[in-house]
Amino acid sequence: MLKEHPKGLAFIFFTEMWERVGFYTLMAILVLYMDKVLGWNDSRKGDFYGIFLALCYFMPLLGGWLGDRVLGQIRTVRAGAFLMGVGYVGLAVSSAHQVTTFYLGLLLIGIGTGIFKVNMAVLVGNLYVDRPRLKDAAFNIYYMGVNLGAMIAPLVATVNSVAFHSYNLSFWVAAVGMVFAVIIFDVGRPHIRIADVRKRSEASAAGATAPPAAASAAPQPAMDKREQAQRIATLVILFLIVIFFWVAFYQNSFGLTLFAERSTIVLKWLRPETYQFFEPFFILVLTPLLLSLFARLRLRGREPSTPNKIFLGMLIMGLAMLVMVAASLSGGNANRNIMSPAWLIGTYFVVTLAEILISPMGQSFVSKVAPHKIQGLMMGGWFAATAAGSYGSGLLGKSYSRFAHDQFFLILTGLLAVAAVLVLAFMKKLKRFSA
């Protein structure tokens, strides 16, 4: 089956894998570095954690504009990779006495990540304009590359912590990962160039023959202004609701990491940064199983609609937070390293189920509902909602040590319950355009 896919996909897969190795190595240790090396309190850690993630997910709005209108996707990807590489070096040379490079490093990584990620996704989609039947499979393959890198990263961070007792070394590894990503991307550029909208436009302006992918795009049906407004309103409703999910989800690298560091038994090869291995691992295991289940339900005419999947994802995420409420009441509130790792591993398993039902399903919903002329803007709206939720996760995370841990996770459960009720309340509207 892979023989049907363009060669450019393999180069994008491994470019994305190495970029994610760098980013998720950072995410595995960011809160721990601010805690143990910089000596910051939870409130300050929460501020910087939330602002950094919000920057990563707001920047795709700029990145999409740069890729479409100014530099093209390939040049924008390379610019983002360069900024990230320099940013990781800034973190690697930072310390409690050299915090300026830490600030600068996070700023460059946030900007670079945002403009990189949106244009990589655009390149994947543009590779398949002439073979739309393979586009879903292509994005599944691409997402596997993302999670393969995310799975490797915490293992790298763990080895560095155990063998070398150094967070800074992990930042250097992240920088090297970006070098590998750029090399792979440049080697594959001849196979990727066809997917760059700006390159295609330049070729057309120069009188070159348009590639088959450009010529075979199907015409889009006309849409009146009233329907456009209704579709946009539907998406805005989803964006506002999904913020609650991201507030809870991004506790993976904050509240759950602090629980691992302060309340869970620390083993030699199972440290606080190691737990972030489990989520991408579970994604790689569970995604094929869930896709197979939905395919069987589809054959029977019983597959849940996308809004129903999102509703189910909210409920499951609430269940994950309830697991942490139980863990806290069972001894985690004491802030002593006595809790079994099974609590956190089980929570990550449940979180992963929710993520699969909401993250890719939400992006699929946007692609179905958004008016064709502003699909890029609406996808940017999805990332903006992610940014708002990730910033909210940091704001709430500031209070991790102010509340008993069961109260902290119960607040998150309540937010997700509100989100689930809102999905139900707007279910009819959400389903209207999602068929």
Secondary structure, DSSP 8 states (H G I E B T S, - for coil): -GGGS-THHHHHHHHHHHHHHHHHHHHHHHHHHHHHTS---HHHHHHHHHHHHHHHHHHHHHHHHIIIIIS-HHHHHHHHHHHHHHHHHHHHT-BTTB-HHHHHHHHHHHHHHHHHHHHHHHHHHHTTTT-GGGHHHHHHHHHHHHHHHHHHHHHHHHHIIIII--HHHHHHHHHHHHHHHHHHHHHTHHHHGGG-HHHHHHHHHTT----HHHHT--------HHHHHHHHHHHHHHHHHHHHHHHHHGGGGTHHHHHHHHHB--BTTB-GGGGGGHHHHHHHHHHHHHHHHHHHHHHTT----HHHHHHHHHHHHHHHHHHHHHHHHTTGGG-STTB-HHHHHHHHHHHHHHHHHHHHHHHHHHHHHS-GGGHHHHHHHHHHHHHHHHHHHHHHHTTTTTS-HHHHHHHHHHHHHHHHHHHHHTHHHHHHT--
